[in-house]
Amino acid sequence: MRNFQIIDLSVPISEKVKEPLPAKIEYLQHEQGAVQAAGLFGLTPDDFPERKAWAAESVTLSTHTGTHVDAPWHYWPTSEGKSARTIDQLPLEWFYGDGVLLDFHDKGAGYELMAADLQQKLEEIGYVLKPYDIVLIRTGADRYIYEDGYFNMHAGVSAEATSWLIDQGIKVMGTDGWGWDIPFYLQAQSYRENPREGVLWAAHFLGREKEYCQIEKLANLDRLPRPFGFKIAVFPVNIEGASAGWARPVAILE
């Protein structure tokens, strides 16, 4: 009998998810697969049992659709004075480690988490961050993935809080929101009212100065039975030269 539990922390790749850049999925049924296979290998569909062969799918989507890991290259061409690394260049060791859940689902959509919020939550749960912990921010936004406006329904993390996490040795941090920063319409609104630096995409742009990765569109963080004492595995798909890679993060509990 297995002595561990695995909790899926990903959202599905689905045309039903209300993303600004949704996935498009073409489903090839078994009968169509027989036609395709026959054409490829000089056969006829009748050569296959009941004229059926493989089922398959063709998926068109952005590397930032669905649950994914952002690479430093996503934020800016350079990071820490060097060429920013793409998703295929990052050390896999970053993507397996002790998980820490900081639960802010009681904060409203658009709330911007500051370092003090994170520090207070860590004090409440009695945990001190250490280098290479994987920090997960729960906003509760994954409940709304099939609703219009889903991408505006999360609390975000400020550049200040992000910088503080990196200074604690955190390389990978994630959210169940559509994005890491506050919803973009709020950023744009604030910028239009008072145009200035440090408003648009501020936490992302921090990657110019400090190298780190974000996991976006996590799910099921409410299923974690405790705020720490579990492992996270969140290996991104190896896409050459890409700014992100899809992932199926899981929590592993002994």
Secondary structure, DSSP 8 states (H G I E B T S, - for coil): ----EEEE-B----TTS--SS--EEEEE-HHHHHHHHHHHHT--GGGSGGG----EEEEE--TTSSSEEE-HHHH-SEETTEE---GGGS-GGGGEEEEEEEE-TTS-TT-EE-HHHHHHHHHHHT----TT-EEEEE-SGGGGTTSTTGGGSS-EE-HHHHHHHHHTT--EEEESSS-SSS-HHHHHHHHHHS--TTSTTHHHHGGGTS--EEEESB--GGG-SSSEEEEEE------TT-SEEE---EEEE-
